[in-house]
Amino acid sequence: MTLMIAFVGFVVFMVINLPISFGIGLSAMLASLNMDIDRATIIQRMLSAVNSFPLLAVIFFIFAGTLLARGGVSTRLVRLAEVLVGRIPGAMAHITILSCMFFGGVSGSAVAEISSIGAMMIPTMQKAGYKKETATAIALASAVMGPIIPPSIPMIIFAHTAGSVSIAALFLAGAIPGVLIGLGLMTWAFFHARKHLPPMQMPAIPLKEKLFRVADGFAGMFTLLIILGGIMTGIFTATEAGAVASLYALFLTVGVYREIKPRELPEILFECCKVNAVVLFLVATSSVFTWILTFENLPRTLANTVFTITDNKFILLLVINVFLLIIGCLVDLTPAVIMLTPILLPLMQKMGLHIVHFGAIMVVNLCLGLITPPVGTSLFVGIRIANLPMTAIIRPLIPLLIIEVLVLAVVTYWPPITMWLPRLFGFA
């Protein structure tokens, strides 16, 4: 009865369009009325959920990503990508995809990618002969790499929810899948340009300008080297890496690029505080919801029930991936990770999956929901930037989504894709 109240309440609150953190919290409160627990216990659970040192990494990475998104880094990464792939057929699409790959390594946010790089490159791709719908679809599909390539905020949330898993291992687990998505999209862009676009030759860039662009773009990419290099060498933890990355982003955008004025910092800090408040309140309310599910023994019951139906690992992974794809279309990325991790983790462990491998599968899968209706956070930002109806974007987006689903299948059924780097550096 308690589980029914929790799930029915959550669905009702979603249908009436209540903010998801409030919907989760209220459904948990309603469910708790059927349990013999003190109301103070719920408040205690919420406070203990956010009183976590690793969660500071989320705050720091959001601050660093906001600075880099507003501080001119995206423009410089686009200019760097033009040097690297500007002579290949479909150059503008390649530049967009590669820029998003680079920017994912410094921001970790799909919304930031589509807001900055998408806003810049969609009109540019149109001038190069792409239809607005196709250009927007390319930018949206490329933005998926943001939360997968390290530093990844969903990976931090997964580590916090699952417990006893290395954030560094999860960061490394997302690196190859993110790059594979980029390479798959670039392969599609190459053949699409050969078939649908007139031959186009990008103007030659003088050697001096190339060197300047590489150095200028590398200054932004150095954030990724600070984060991964520091974590892998043991110089600092993921949380400390976020703090160092924030200081470097502040130095770069205010002191070197000078795209952000010191008087703008209070506004940026307030913006980050609002984003972090939403994330942390979501963590707090979701922790109560998942605690109730665990208290009612749902994860173990689900694992035992599933294995009475079939013990075929291939089929189980297929069913779980389809389930996650559907959930990703209905629930935003962060709450989906927080709510589903405690439910599915016992099932994954019973199947013999490594927790890092499971984390990579879940994050890659749910990231696809960022560009699929009806929730699609990045999707709505993209169509607003392009001034297009949602129906116009679905058809050109389908082949790109198919590529990303194929990468998801490789990630799911070939563990070395995600586990090679963590094991190489001794984190798994």
Contacts in CASP RR format, 6 or more apart in sequence:
PFRMAT RR
TARGET T0000
AUTHOR 0000-0000-0000
METHOD contacts of the structure
MODEL  1
MTLMIAFVGFVVFMVINLPISFGIGLSAMLASLNMDIDRATIIQRMLSAV
NSFPLLAVIFFIFAGTLLARGGVSTRLVRLAEVLVGRIPGAMAHITILSC
MFFGGVSGSAVAEISSIGAMMIPTMQKAGYKKETATAIALASAVMGPIIP
PSIPMIIFAHTAGSVSIAALFLAGAIPGVLIGLGLMTWAFFHARKHLPPM
QMPAIPLKEKLFRVADGFAGMFTLLIILGGIMTGIFTATEAGAVASLYAL
FLTVGVYREIKPRELPEILFECCKVNAVVLFLVATSSVFTWILTFENLPR
TLANTVFTITDNKFILLLVINVFLLIIGCLVDLTPAVIMLTPILLPLMQK
MGLHIVHFGAIMVVNLCLGLITPPVGTSLFVGIRIANLPMTAIIRPLIPL
LIIEVLVLAVVTYWPPITMWLPRLFGFA
1 34 0 8 1.000
2 31 0 8 1.000
2 34 0 8 1.000
2 35 0 8 1.000
2 292 0 8 1.000
2 296 0 8 1.000
3 31 0 8 1.000
3 293 0 8 1.000
3 296 0 8 1.000
3 298 0 8 1.000
5 27 0 8 1.000
5 30 0 8 1.000
5 31 0 8 1.000
5 33 0 8 1.000
5 34 0 8 1.000
6 27 0 8 1.000
6 28 0 8 1.000
6 30 0 8 1.000
6 31 0 8 1.000
6 289 0 8 1.000
6 292 0 8 1.000
6 293 0 8 1.000
7 27 0 8 1.000
8 27 0 8 1.000
9 23 0 8 1.000
9 26 0 8 1.000
9 27 0 8 1.000
9 30 0 8 1.000
10 23 0 8 1.000
10 24 0 8 1.000
10 27 0 8 1.000
10 289 0 8 1.000
13 22 0 8 1.000
13 23 0 8 1.000
13 24 0 8 1.000
13 26 0 8 1.000
13 27 0 8 1.000
14 20 0 8 1.000
14 23 0 8 1.000
14 330 0 8 1.000
14 331 0 8 1.000
18 26 0 8 1.000
20 282 0 8 1.000
20 331 0 8 1.000
20 332 0 8 1.000
20 335 0 8 1.000
21 278 0 8 1.000
21 281 0 8 1.000
21 282 0 8 1.000
21 285 0 8 1.000
21 286 0 8 1.000
21 335 0 8 1.000
22 285 0 8 1.000
23 285 0 8 1.000
24 282 0 8 1.000
24 285 0 8 1.000
24 286 0 8 1.000
24 288 0 8 1.000
24 289 0 8 1.000
24 335 0 8 1.000
24 339 0 8 1.000
25 285 0 8 1.000
25 286 0 8 1.000
25 288 0 8 1.000
25 289 0 8 1.000
27 289 0 8 1.000
28 42 0 8 1.000
28 285 0 8 1.000
28 288 0 8 1.000
28 289 0 8 1.000
28 292 0 8 1.000
29 42 0 8 1.000
29 288 0 8 1.000
31 292 0 8 1.000
32 39 0 8 1.000
32 42 0 8 1.000
32 288 0 8 1.000
32 292 0 8 1.000
35 292 0 8 1.000
35 295 0 8 1.000
42 288 0 8 1.000
45 287 0 8 1.000
45 288 0 8 1.000
45 291 0 8 1.000
46 284 0 8 1.000
46 285 0 8 1.000
46 287 0 8 1.000
46 288 0 8 1.000
47 284 0 8 1.000
48 287 0 8 1.000
49 283 0 8 1.000
49 284 0 8 1.000
49 286 0 8 1.000
49 287 0 8 1.000
49 288 0 8 1.000
50 280 0 8 1.000
50 283 0 8 1.000
50 284 0 8 1.000
52 160 0 8 1.000
53 239 0 8 1.000
54 156 0 8 1.000
54 159 0 8 1.000
54 160 0 8 1.000
54 167 0 8 1.000
54 238 0 8 1.000
54 239 0 8 1.000
55 156 0 8 1.000
55 160 0 8 1.000
55 280 0 8 1.000
55 283 0 8 1.000
56 239 0 8 1.000
56 243 0 8 1.000
57 156 0 8 1.000
57 167 0 8 1.000
57 238 0 8 1.000
57 239 0 8 1.000
57 241 0 8 1.000
57 242 0 8 1.000
58 153 0 8 1.000
58 156 0 8 1.000
58 157 0 8 1.000
58 276 0 8 1.000
58 279 0 8 1.000
58 280 0 8 1.000
59 272 0 8 1.000
59 276 0 8 1.000
60 239 0 8 1.000
60 242 0 8 1.000
60 243 0 8 1.000
60 245 0 8 1.000
60 246 0 8 1.000
61 108 0 8 1.000
61 151 0 8 1.000
61 153 0 8 1.000
61 156 0 8 1.000
61 242 0 8 1.000
61 245 0 8 1.000
61 246 0 8 1.000
62 109 0 8 1.000
62 153 0 8 1.000
62 272 0 8 1.000
62 275 0 8 1.000
62 276 0 8 1.000
62 279 0 8 1.000
63 246 0 8 1.000
63 249 0 8 1.000
63 269 0 8 1.000
63 272 0 8 1.000
64 106 0 8 1.000
64 107 0 8 1.000
64 223 0 8 1.000
64 242 0 8 1.000
64 245 0 8 1.000
64 246 0 8 1.000
64 248 0 8 1.000
64 249 0 8 1.000
65 106 0 8 1.000
65 107 0 8 1.000
65 108 0 8 1.000
65 109 0 8 1.000
65 112 0 8 1.000
65 249 0 8 1.000
66 112 0 8 1.000
66 268 0 8 1.000
66 271 0 8 1.000
66 272 0 8 1.000
66 275 0 8 1.000
67 246 0 8 1.000
67 249 0 8 1.000
67 250 0 8 1.000
67 252 0 8 1.000
67 253 0 8 1.000
67 260 0 8 1.000
67 268 0 8 1.000
68 74 0 8 1.000
68 103 0 8 1.000
68 106 0 8 1.000
68 107 0 8 1.000
68 220 0 8 1.000
68 223 0 8 1.000
68 249 0 8 1.000
68 252 0 8 1.000
68 253 0 8 1.000
69 107 0 8 1.000
69 109 0 8 1.000
69 112 0 8 1.000
69 115 0 8 1.000
69 116 0 8 1.000
70 253 0 8 1.000
70 259 0 8 1.000
70 260 0 8 1.000
70 268 0 8 1.000
71 253 0 8 1.000
71 257 0 8 1.000
71 259 0 8 1.000
71 260 0 8 1.000
72 253 0 8 1.000
72 257 0 8 1.000
72 259 0 8 1.000
73 103 0 8 1.000
73 106 0 8 1.000
73 217 0 8 1.000
73 220 0 8 1.000
73 252 0 8 1.000
73 253 0 8 1.000
73 257 0 8 1.000
74 99 0 8 1.000
74 103 0 8 1.000
74 116 0 8 1.000
74 117 0 8 1.000
74 120 0 8 1.000
75 120 0 8 1.000
76 213 0 8 1.000
76 216 0 8 1.000
76 217 0 8 1.000
76 219 0 8 1.000
76 220 0 8 1.000
76 257 0 8 1.000
77 99 0 8 1.000
77 102 0 8 1.000
77 103 0 8 1.000
77 117 0 8 1.000
77 217 0 8 1.000
77 220 0 8 1.000
77 221 0 8 1.000
78 95 0 8 1.000
78 99 0 8 1.000
78 117 0 8 1.000
78 120 0 8 1.000
78 121 0 8 1.000
79 213 0 8 1.000
79 216 0 8 1.000
79 217 0 8 1.000
80 99 0 8 1.000
80 102 0 8 1.000
80 213 0 8 1.000
80 214 0 8 1.000
80 216 0 8 1.000
80 217 0 8 1.000
80 218 0 8 1.000
80 221 0 8 1.000
81 94 0 8 1.000
81 95 0 8 1.000
81 96 0 8 1.000
81 98 0 8 1.000
81 99 0 8 1.000
81 102 0 8 1.000
82 91 0 8 1.000
82 95 0 8 1.000
82 202 0 8 1.000
82 205 0 8 1.000
82 213 0 8 1.000
83 205 0 8 1.000
83 210 0 8 1.000
83 213 0 8 1.000
83 214 0 8 1.000
84 98 0 8 1.000
85 91 0 8 1.000
85 94 0 8 1.000
85 95 0 8 1.000
85 98 0 8 1.000
85 186 0 8 1.000
86 94 0 8 1.000
86 95 0 8 1.000
86 202 0 8 1.000
87 201 0 8 1.000
87 202 0 8 1.000
88 94 0 8 1.000
88 190 0 8 1.000
89 190 0 8 1.000
89 193 0 8 1.000
89 194 0 8 1.000
89 197 0 8 1.000
89 199 0 8 1.000
89 200 0 8 1.000
90 128 0 8 1.000
90 189 0 8 1.000
90 190 0 8 1.000
90 192 0 8 1.000
90 193 0 8 1.000
90 197 0 8 1.000
90 200 0 8 1.000
91 128 0 8 1.000
91 193 0 8 1.000
91 200 0 8 1.000
91 202 0 8 1.000
92 121 0 8 1.000
92 124 0 8 1.000
92 125 0 8 1.000
92 128 0 8 1.000
92 130 0 8 1.000
93 125 0 8 1.000
93 130 0 8 1.000
93 135 0 8 1.000
93 138 0 8 1.000
93 185 0 8 1.000
93 186 0 8 1.000
93 189 0 8 1.000
93 192 0 8 1.000
93 193 0 8 1.000
94 186 0 8 1.000
94 189 0 8 1.000
94 190 0 8 1.000
95 121 0 8 1.000
96 117 0 8 1.000
96 118 0 8 1.000
96 121 0 8 1.000
96 125 0 8 1.000
96 138 0 8 1.000
96 139 0 8 1.000
96 142 0 8 1.000
97 138 0 8 1.000
97 142 0 8 1.000
97 182 0 8 1.000
97 185 0 8 1.000
97 186 0 8 1.000
97 189 0 8 1.000
98 182 0 8 1.000
98 186 0 8 1.000
99 117 0 8 1.000
99 121 0 8 1.000
99 142 0 8 1.000
100 113 0 8 1.000
100 117 0 8 1.000
100 139 0 8 1.000
100 142 0 8 1.000
100 143 0 8 1.000
100 145 0 8 1.000
100 146 0 8 1.000
101 142 0 8 1.000
101 145 0 8 1.000
101 149 0 8 1.000
101 178 0 8 1.000
101 179 0 8 1.000
101 182 0 8 1.000
102 221 0 8 1.000
103 112 0 8 1.000
103 113 0 8 1.000
103 116 0 8 1.000
103 117 0 8 1.000
103 146 0 8 1.000
104 113 0 8 1.000
104 145 0 8 1.000
104 146 0 8 1.000
104 149 0 8 1.000
105 146 0 8 1.000
105 149 0 8 1.000
105 150 0 8 1.000
105 151 0 8 1.000
105 221 0 8 1.000
105 223 0 8 1.000
105 224 0 8 1.000
106 220 0 8 1.000
106 221 0 8 1.000
106 223 0 8 1.000
106 224 0 8 1.000
106 249 0 8 1.000
107 113 0 8 1.000
107 146 0 8 1.000
108 146 0 8 1.000
108 147 0 8 1.000
108 149 0 8 1.000
108 150 0 8 1.000
108 151 0 8 1.000
108 152 0 8 1.000
108 153 0 8 1.000
109 146 0 8 1.000
109 147 0 8 1.000
109 153 0 8 1.000
110 143 0 8 1.000
110 144 0 8 1.000
110 146 0 8 1.000
110 147 0 8 1.000
110 367 0 8 1.000
110 370 0 8 1.000
110 371 0 8 1.000
110 377 0 8 1.000
110 378 0 8 1.000
111 143 0 8 1.000
111 377 0 8 1.000
111 378 0 8 1.000
111 381 0 8 1.000
113 142 0 8 1.000
113 143 0 8 1.000
113 145 0 8 1.000
113 146 0 8 1.000
113 378 0 8 1.000
114 139 0 8 1.000
114 140 0 8 1.000
114 143 0 8 1.000
114 378 0 8 1.000
114 381 0 8 1.000
114 382 0 8 1.000
114 385 0 8 1.000
115 381 0 8 1.000
115 385 0 8 1.000
117 139 0 8 1.000
117 142 0 8 1.000
117 143 0 8 1.000
118 139 0 8 1.000
118 143 0 8 1.000
118 382 0 8 1.000
118 385 0 8 1.000
119 385 0 8 1.000
121 135 0 8 1.000
121 139 0 8 1.000
122 132 0 8 1.000
122 135 0 8 1.000
122 136 0 8 1.000
122 139 0 8 1.000
122 385 0 8 1.000
122 386 0 8 1.000
125 134 0 8 1.000
125 135 0 8 1.000
125 138 0 8 1.000
125 139 0 8 1.000
126 132 0 8 1.000
126 135 0 8 1.000
128 197 0 8 1.000
128 200 0 8 1.000
129 197 0 8 1.000
129 198 0 8 1.000
130 138 0 8 1.000
130 197 0 8 1.000
131 396 0 8 1.000
132 386 0 8 1.000
132 388 0 8 1.000
133 386 0 8 1.000
133 388 0 8 1.000
133 392 0 8 1.000
133 393 0 8 1.000
133 395 0 8 1.000
133 396 0 8 1.000
134 192 0 8 1.000
134 396 0 8 1.000
135 386 0 8 1.000
136 382 0 8 1.000
136 383 0 8 1.000
136 385 0 8 1.000
136 386 0 8 1.000
136 388 0 8 1.000
136 393 0 8 1.000
136 396 0 8 1.000
137 393 0 8 1.000
137 396 0 8 1.000
137 397 0 8 1.000
137 400 0 8 1.000
138 185 0 8 1.000
138 189 0 8 1.000
138 400 0 8 1.000
139 382 0 8 1.000
140 371 0 8 1.000
140 378 0 8 1.000
140 379 0 8 1.000
140 382 0 8 1.000
140 393 0 8 1.000
140 397 0 8 1.000
140 400 0 8 1.000
141 185 0 8 1.000
141 371 0 8 1.000
141 397 0 8 1.000
141 400 0 8 1.000
141 401 0 8 1.000
141 403 0 8 1.000
141 404 0 8 1.000
142 182 0 8 1.000
142 185 0 8 1.000
143 370 0 8 1.000
143 371 0 8 1.000
143 378 0 8 1.000
144 181 0 8 1.000
144 367 0 8 1.000
144 368 0 8 1.000
144 370 0 8 1.000
144 371 0 8 1.000
144 378 0 8 1.000
144 404 0 8 1.000
145 178 0 8 1.000
145 181 0 8 1.000
145 182 0 8 1.000
146 152 0 8 1.000
146 367 0 8 1.000
147 153 0 8 1.000
147 154 0 8 1.000
147 333 0 8 1.000
147 363 0 8 1.000
147 367 0 8 1.000
147 370 0 8 1.000
148 174 0 8 1.000
148 177 0 8 1.000
148 178 0 8 1.000
148 181 0 8 1.000
148 363 0 8 1.000
148 364 0 8 1.000
148 367 0 8 1.000
149 174 0 8 1.000
149 175 0 8 1.000
149 178 0 8 1.000
149 179 0 8 1.000
150 171 0 8 1.000
150 172 0 8 1.000
150 174 0 8 1.000
150 175 0 8 1.000
150 224 0 8 1.000
150 227 0 8 1.000
150 228 0 8 1.000
151 171 0 8 1.000
151 224 0 8 1.000
151 227 0 8 1.000
151 238 0 8 1.000
151 241 0 8 1.000
151 242 0 8 1.000
151 245 0 8 1.000
152 170 0 8 1.000
152 171 0 8 1.000
152 174 0 8 1.000
152 363 0 8 1.000
153 279 0 8 1.000
153 334 0 8 1.000
154 333 0 8 1.000
154 334 0 8 1.000
154 337 0 8 1.000
154 363 0 8 1.000
154 366 0 8 1.000
154 367 0 8 1.000
155 167 0 8 1.000
155 170 0 8 1.000
155 171 0 8 1.000
155 173 0 8 1.000
155 174 0 8 1.000
155 359 0 8 1.000
155 363 0 8 1.000
156 167 0 8 1.000
156 170 0 8 1.000
156 238 0 8 1.000
157 283 0 8 1.000
157 334 0 8 1.000
157 337 0 8 1.000
157 338 0 8 1.000
158 165 0 8 1.000
158 170 0 8 1.000
158 337 0 8 1.000
158 341 0 8 1.000
158 359 0 8 1.000
158 362 0 8 1.000
158 363 0 8 1.000
159 165 0 8 1.000
159 166 0 8 1.000
159 167 0 8 1.000
159 170 0 8 1.000
160 283 0 8 1.000
161 290 0 8 1.000
161 337 0 8 1.000
161 338 0 8 1.000
161 341 0 8 1.000
161 342 0 8 1.000
162 341 0 8 1.000
162 342 0 8 1.000
162 345 0 8 1.000
162 355 0 8 1.000
162 359 0 8 1.000
164 355 0 8 1.000
165 355 0 8 1.000
165 356 0 8 1.000
165 359 0 8 1.000
166 356 0 8 1.000
166 422 0 8 1.000
166 427 0 8 1.000
166 428 0 8 1.000
167 231 0 8 1.000
167 237 0 8 1.000
167 238 0 8 1.000
168 231 0 8 1.000
168 232 0 8 1.000
168 238 0 8 1.000
168 422 0 8 1.000
168 425 0 8 1.000
168 427 0 8 1.000
169 356 0 8 1.000
169 422 0 8 1.000
169 427 0 8 1.000
169 428 0 8 1.000
170 356 0 8 1.000
170 359 0 8 1.000
170 360 0 8 1.000
170 363 0 8 1.000
170 422 0 8 1.000
171 227 0 8 1.000
171 228 0 8 1.000
171 231 0 8 1.000
171 238 0 8 1.000
172 228 0 8 1.000
172 232 0 8 1.000
172 421 0 8 1.000
172 422 0 8 1.000
172 425 0 8 1.000
172 427 0 8 1.000
173 356 0 8 1.000
173 357 0 8 1.000
173 359 0 8 1.000
173 360 0 8 1.000
173 418 0 8 1.000
173 419 0 8 1.000
173 421 0 8 1.000
173 422 0 8 1.000
173 428 0 8 1.000
174 360 0 8 1.000
174 363 0 8 1.000
174 364 0 8 1.000
174 418 0 8 1.000
175 421 0 8 1.000
176 417 0 8 1.000
176 418 0 8 1.000
176 420 0 8 1.000
176 421 0 8 1.000
177 360 0 8 1.000
177 364 0 8 1.000
177 407 0 8 1.000
177 410 0 8 1.000
177 411 0 8 1.000
177 417 0 8 1.000
177 418 0 8 1.000
178 364 0 8 1.000
178 407 0 8 1.000
180 407 0 8 1.000
180 410 0 8 1.000
180 411 0 8 1.000
180 417 0 8 1.000
181 403 0 8 1.000
181 404 0 8 1.000
181 407 0 8 1.000
184 403 0 8 1.000
184 407 0 8 1.000
185 400 0 8 1.000
185 403 0 8 1.000
187 403 0 8 1.000
188 399 0 8 1.000
188 400 0 8 1.000
188 403 0 8 1.000
205 213 0 8 1.000
219 252 0 8 1.000
219 256 0 8 1.000
220 252 0 8 1.000
222 248 0 8 1.000
223 245 0 8 1.000
223 248 0 8 1.000
223 249 0 8 1.000
223 252 0 8 1.000
226 241 0 8 1.000
226 244 0 8 1.000
226 245 0 8 1.000
226 248 0 8 1.000
227 241 0 8 1.000
227 242 0 8 1.000
227 244 0 8 1.000
227 245 0 8 1.000
229 235 0 8 1.000
230 236 0 8 1.000
230 241 0 8 1.000
230 244 0 8 1.000
231 237 0 8 1.000
231 238 0 8 1.000
231 241 0 8 1.000
232 425 0 8 1.000
232 427 0 8 1.000
236 244 0 8 1.000
253 259 0 8 1.000
253 260 0 8 1.000
254 260 0 8 1.000
254 261 0 8 1.000
254 262 0 8 1.000
254 265 0 8 1.000
260 268 0 8 1.000
279 334 0 8 1.000
282 334 0 8 1.000
282 335 0 8 1.000
282 338 0 8 1.000
283 334 0 8 1.000
283 338 0 8 1.000
286 335 0 8 1.000
286 338 0 8 1.000
286 339 0 8 1.000
287 338 0 8 1.000
289 339 0 8 1.000
290 338 0 8 1.000
290 339 0 8 1.000
290 341 0 8 1.000
290 342 0 8 1.000
290 343 0 8 1.000
293 299 0 8 1.000
293 342 0 8 1.000
293 343 0 8 1.000
294 342 0 8 1.000
298 343 0 8 1.000
299 342 0 8 1.000
299 343 0 8 1.000
299 344 0 8 1.000
299 345 0 8 1.000
299 346 0 8 1.000
299 347 0 8 1.000
300 346 0 8 1.000
302 343 0 8 1.000
302 346 0 8 1.000
302 347 0 8 1.000
303 346 0 8 1.000
303 347 0 8 1.000
303 350 0 8 1.000
306 316 0 8 1.000
306 347 0 8 1.000
307 350 0 8 1.000
310 316 0 8 1.000
313 351 0 8 1.000
314 413 0 8 1.000
316 347 0 8 1.000
316 351 0 8 1.000
317 351 0 8 1.000
317 361 0 8 1.000
317 412 0 8 1.000
317 413 0 8 1.000
320 344 0 8 1.000
320 347 0 8 1.000
321 361 0 8 1.000
321 365 0 8 1.000
321 408 0 8 1.000
321 409 0 8 1.000
321 412 0 8 1.000
324 336 0 8 1.000
324 340 0 8 1.000
324 361 0 8 1.000
324 362 0 8 1.000
324 365 0 8 1.000
324 366 0 8 1.000
325 365 0 8 1.000
325 368 0 8 1.000
325 369 0 8 1.000
325 405 0 8 1.000
327 336 0 8 1.000
327 340 0 8 1.000
327 366 0 8 1.000
328 336 0 8 1.000
328 365 0 8 1.000
328 366 0 8 1.000
328 368 0 8 1.000
328 369 0 8 1.000
328 372 0 8 1.000
328 375 0 8 1.000
329 369 0 8 1.000
329 372 0 8 1.000
329 373 0 8 1.000
329 374 0 8 1.000
329 375 0 8 1.000
329 376 0 8 1.000
330 374 0 8 1.000
330 375 0 8 1.000
331 339 0 8 1.000
331 375 0 8 1.000
332 375 0 8 1.000
332 376 0 8 1.000
332 377 0 8 1.000
333 366 0 8 1.000
333 367 0 8 1.000
333 369 0 8 1.000
333 370 0 8 1.000
333 377 0 8 1.000
336 366 0 8 1.000
337 362 0 8 1.000
337 363 0 8 1.000
337 366 0 8 1.000
340 362 0 8 1.000
341 359 0 8 1.000
341 362 0 8 1.000
344 358 0 8 1.000
344 362 0 8 1.000
345 355 0 8 1.000
345 358 0 8 1.000
348 355 0 8 1.000
348 358 0 8 1.000
349 355 0 8 1.000
354 415 0 8 1.000
354 419 0 8 1.000
354 428 0 8 1.000
356 418 0 8 1.000
356 419 0 8 1.000
356 422 0 8 1.000
356 427 0 8 1.000
356 428 0 8 1.000
357 415 0 8 1.000
357 418 0 8 1.000
357 419 0 8 1.000
360 411 0 8 1.000
360 418 0 8 1.000
361 408 0 8 1.000
361 411 0 8 1.000
361 412 0 8 1.000
361 418 0 8 1.000
364 407 0 8 1.000
364 408 0 8 1.000
364 411 0 8 1.000
365 408 0 8 1.000
368 401 0 8 1.000
368 404 0 8 1.000
368 405 0 8 1.000
368 408 0 8 1.000
369 375 0 8 1.000
369 376 0 8 1.000
370 376 0 8 1.000
370 377 0 8 1.000
370 378 0 8 1.000
370 379 0 8 1.000
371 378 0 8 1.000
371 379 0 8 1.000
371 397 0 8 1.000
371 401 0 8 1.000
372 379 0 8 1.000
372 401 0 8 1.000
373 379 0 8 1.000
373 390 0 8 1.000
373 394 0 8 1.000
379 390 0 8 1.000
379 393 0 8 1.000
383 389 0 8 1.000
383 390 0 8 1.000
383 392 0 8 1.000
383 393 0 8 1.000
386 393 0 8 1.000
410 417 0 8 1.000
411 417 0 8 1.000
411 418 0 8 1.000
419 428 0 8 1.000
422 428 0 8 1.000
END
